[in-house]
Amino acid sequence: MVKLHRDMSDRALRMVDHQLRSRAINDRPILEAMLAVPRHLFVEPDLIGEAYADKPLPTDEGQSLSQPYIVAKMTQLLNTRPGQQVLEIGSGSGYQAAILAHMGLDVTTIESHPALMKKARQNLQQLNMLEKVTVLVGDGTLGHQQAAPYDRIIVTAGAPHLPQALRNQLADGGRIVIPLGNRDLQHLTVFERSGNDWTRHKHTPCRFVPLVGSDGWRD
């Protein structure tokens, strides 16, 4: 693990105290991961000074790195246990996958933009996390059948509906966290599976870049 510079370490601590704990993110493994994973390594060089700010940040290919609270909130809604298999749709720069890997999860992450996929892989390699994270390029709305079923699935792009492939690839007893809504506003939504029965709960409003693919938005 790359050690945080003292200034960045102080910023990470303020992020955890002021942005997460104050908003009822109290799960200890999440807070420890958000403190330990150097967020500034996942942002563009000219934005390093804003890495721990309470806002999303732009990345390559018109994508974005979610604000710390949304990363933590989605992770909390996943309700994971170490050793579980997680599918992430939308690798971005690799930050969400790094948080999950730090928490002891085995992550398969899919990114539709080849350049972003390479950058995510490089960022995760810096932190020696590629043993816990498999980074792929492809249409995330189709999931990754080869490694299914997954205990948890997290989608980091706004979708008009839950893609059928992701529903099919979730293990019995599993959980999906996905932003659902229109292109301008979504809500973090949790789907849980118990056999053939599904439950759905709507949570925090949010704004993500659109989930583009054969079973998502079409540009």
C-alpha positions as CSV (number, residue, x, y, z in Angstrom):
1,M,0.0,0.0,0.0
2,V,1.3,3.5,-0.9
3,K,1.8,5.6,2.2
4,L,0.0,8.9,2.2
5,H,2.0,12.1,2.4
6,R,1.3,13.8,5.7
7,D,-0.7,16.6,4.1
8,M,-2.8,14.1,2.1
9,S,-3.2,12.0,5.2
10,D,-4.6,15.0,7.1
11,R,-7.0,15.7,4.2
12,A,-8.2,12.1,4.2
13,L,-8.9,12.3,7.9
14,R,-10.9,15.4,7.5
15,M,-12.8,13.8,4.7
16,V,-13.7,10.9,6.8
17,D,-14.7,13.0,9.8
18,H,-16.6,15.8,8.1
19,Q,-18.0,14.2,5.0
20,L,-18.7,10.6,6.1
21,R,-19.2,10.3,9.8
22,S,-21.4,13.4,9.8
23,R,-23.6,11.7,7.3
24,A,-24.1,8.5,9.2
25,I,-21.4,6.5,7.5
26,N,-20.2,4.6,10.5
27,D,-19.2,1.2,9.2
28,R,-15.7,0.7,10.5
29,P,-14.2,-1.2,7.5
30,I,-15.6,1.4,5.1
31,L,-14.1,4.3,7.1
32,E,-10.8,2.5,7.4
33,A,-10.7,1.9,3.6
34,M,-11.6,5.5,2.8
35,L,-8.8,6.6,5.1
36,A,-6.2,4.2,3.8
37,V,-6.7,4.2,0.1
38,P,-4.9,7.3,-1.4
39,R,-7.7,9.0,-3.3
40,H,-5.3,11.5,-4.8
41,L,-3.7,8.8,-6.9
42,F,-7.0,8.3,-8.7
43,V,-7.5,11.9,-9.9
44,E,-6.1,13.9,-12.7
45,P,-2.7,15.5,-11.8
46,D,-4.2,19.1,-12.0
47,L,-6.9,18.1,-9.6
48,I,-4.8,16.5,-6.8
49,G,-5.5,19.5,-4.6
50,E,-9.2,18.8,-4.8
51,A,-8.9,15.0,-4.4
52,Y,-10.5,14.9,-0.9
53,A,-13.1,17.6,-1.5
54,D,-16.8,17.0,-1.1
55,K,-17.6,16.8,-4.8
56,P,-17.2,14.6,-7.9
57,L,-14.2,15.2,-10.1
58,P,-13.9,14.8,-13.9
59,T,-11.7,12.1,-15.4
60,D,-10.9,11.1,-18.9
61,E,-13.4,10.2,-21.6
62,G,-16.1,12.5,-20.1
63,Q,-16.5,10.3,-17.0
64,S,-16.2,11.3,-13.3
65,L,-14.9,10.1,-9.9
66,S,-17.8,10.2,-7.5
67,Q,-17.7,12.3,-4.4
68,P,-16.3,10.5,-1.3
69,Y,-19.8,10.4,0.4
70,I,-21.4,8.6,-2.6
71,V,-18.6,6.1,-2.8
72,A,-19.0,5.4,0.9
73,K,-22.8,5.3,0.8
74,M,-22.9,2.8,-2.1
75,T,-20.3,0.7,-0.3
76,Q,-22.5,0.8,2.8
77,L,-25.6,-0.2,0.9
78,L,-23.7,-3.2,-0.6
79,N,-23.4,-4.6,3.0
80,T,-20.5,-6.8,2.2
81,R,-18.4,-9.4,4.0
82,P,-14.7,-10.2,3.3
83,G,-14.2,-12.9,0.7
84,Q,-17.4,-12.1,-1.3
85,Q,-17.3,-11.9,-5.1
86,V,-18.2,-8.4,-6.4
87,L,-18.9,-7.3,-9.9
88,E,-18.5,-3.5,-10.5
89,I,-19.9,-1.9,-13.6
90,G,-17.9,1.2,-14.5
91,S,-14.3,1.1,-13.3
92,G,-13.5,4.7,-13.9
93,S,-10.1,5.4,-12.5
94,G,-10.3,2.4,-10.2
95,Y,-11.1,4.1,-6.9
96,Q,-14.3,2.2,-6.0
97,A,-12.7,-1.1,-6.8
98,A,-9.7,-0.1,-4.6
99,I,-12.0,0.6,-1.6
100,L,-13.7,-2.8,-2.0
101,A,-10.4,-4.6,-2.4
102,H,-9.1,-3.0,0.7
103,M,-12.1,-4.4,2.5
104,G,-11.2,-7.9,1.5
105,L,-13.5,-8.4,-1.4
106,D,-12.6,-10.1,-4.7
107,V,-13.6,-7.6,-7.5
108,T,-14.3,-8.0,-11.2
109,T,-14.7,-4.5,-12.7
110,I,-15.8,-3.7,-16.2
111,E,-15.1,-0.4,-18.0
112,S,-16.4,0.5,-21.5
113,H,-13.6,2.9,-22.3
114,P,-10.3,1.1,-23.1
115,A,-8.2,4.2,-22.1
116,L,-9.9,4.4,-18.7
117,M,-9.6,0.6,-18.2
118,K,-5.8,0.9,-18.7
119,K,-5.6,3.8,-16.3
120,A,-7.6,2.0,-13.6
121,R,-5.4,-1.1,-14.0
122,Q,-2.3,1.1,-13.6
123,N,-3.7,2.8,-10.5
124,L,-4.6,-0.5,-8.9
125,Q,-1.2,-1.9,-9.8
126,Q,0.5,1.0,-7.9
127,L,-1.3,-0.2,-4.8
128,N,-0.5,-3.9,-5.4
129,M,-4.3,-4.7,-5.7
130,L,-4.4,-6.6,-8.9
131,E,-4.5,-9.9,-7.0
132,K,-7.8,-8.8,-5.6
133,V,-9.2,-6.9,-8.7
134,T,-9.7,-8.1,-12.3
135,V,-10.0,-5.2,-14.7
136,L,-11.8,-5.8,-18.0
137,V,-13.1,-3.7,-20.9
138,G,-16.5,-4.3,-22.3
139,D,-20.2,-3.5,-22.3
140,G,-21.0,-3.4,-18.6
141,T,-24.8,-3.8,-19.1
142,L,-24.0,-7.4,-20.1
143,G,-22.0,-8.1,-17.0
144,H,-19.4,-10.9,-17.0
145,Q,-21.0,-14.3,-17.2
146,Q,-17.7,-16.2,-17.0
147,A,-17.2,-15.4,-13.3
148,A,-20.9,-15.4,-12.2
149,P,-22.7,-15.7,-9.9
150,Y,-21.7,-12.7,-7.8
151,D,-22.5,-12.0,-4.2
152,R,-22.7,-8.3,-4.8
153,I,-23.0,-6.1,-7.9
154,I,-22.4,-2.3,-7.9
155,V,-23.1,0.0,-10.8
156,T,-21.3,3.3,-10.9
157,A,-23.3,4.9,-13.7
158,G,-26.9,6.1,-14.0
159,A,-29.3,3.6,-15.6
160,P,-32.9,3.7,-16.9
161,H,-33.5,0.2,-15.4
162,L,-31.7,-2.8,-14.0
163,P,-30.0,-4.6,-16.9
164,Q,-31.3,-8.2,-17.2
165,A,-27.8,-9.7,-17.4
166,L,-27.0,-8.2,-14.0
167,R,-30.1,-9.7,-12.5
168,N,-29.3,-13.1,-14.0
169,Q,-25.7,-13.0,-12.7
170,L,-26.6,-12.2,-9.0
171,A,-26.3,-15.1,-6.6
172,D,-29.2,-16.1,-4.4
173,G,-29.1,-13.9,-1.3
174,G,-27.2,-11.3,-3.2
175,R,-27.6,-7.6,-3.5
176,I,-27.3,-5.0,-6.3
177,V,-26.7,-1.3,-5.8
178,I,-27.4,0.9,-8.9
179,P,-28.4,4.5,-9.6
180,L,-31.8,4.4,-11.3
181,G,-33.6,7.3,-12.9
182,N,-33.3,9.6,-15.9
183,R,-30.2,11.1,-17.4
184,D,-30.4,14.1,-15.0
185,L,-31.3,12.6,-11.7
186,Q,-31.2,9.1,-10.2
187,H,-31.6,7.5,-6.8
188,L,-29.3,4.9,-5.3
189,T,-31.5,1.7,-5.5
190,V,-30.9,-1.6,-3.8
191,F,-32.2,-4.9,-5.2
192,E,-32.0,-8.0,-3.1
193,R,-32.7,-11.6,-4.3
194,S,-34.1,-14.4,-2.3
195,G,-34.6,-17.3,-4.6
196,N,-37.1,-16.1,-7.3
197,D,-38.3,-13.2,-5.0
198,W,-36.8,-9.7,-5.4
199,T,-37.1,-6.6,-3.2
200,R,-36.3,-3.1,-4.2
201,H,-35.6,0.0,-2.0
202,K,-34.9,3.5,-3.1
203,H,-32.3,5.6,-1.3
204,T,-30.2,8.7,-1.8
205,P,-30.7,11.0,-4.8
206,C,-27.6,11.3,-6.9
207,R,-26.3,12.3,-10.4
208,F,-24.1,9.9,-12.4
209,V,-22.9,9.8,-15.9
210,P,-25.2,7.6,-18.0
211,L,-24.8,3.8,-18.2
212,V,-24.3,3.3,-21.9
213,G,-24.7,-0.1,-23.5
214,S,-26.9,-2.5,-25.2
215,D,-29.2,-2.7,-22.1
216,G,-28.7,0.9,-20.9
217,W,-28.8,4.3,-22.4
218,R,-27.8,4.5,-26.1
219,D,-25.8,7.5,-27.3
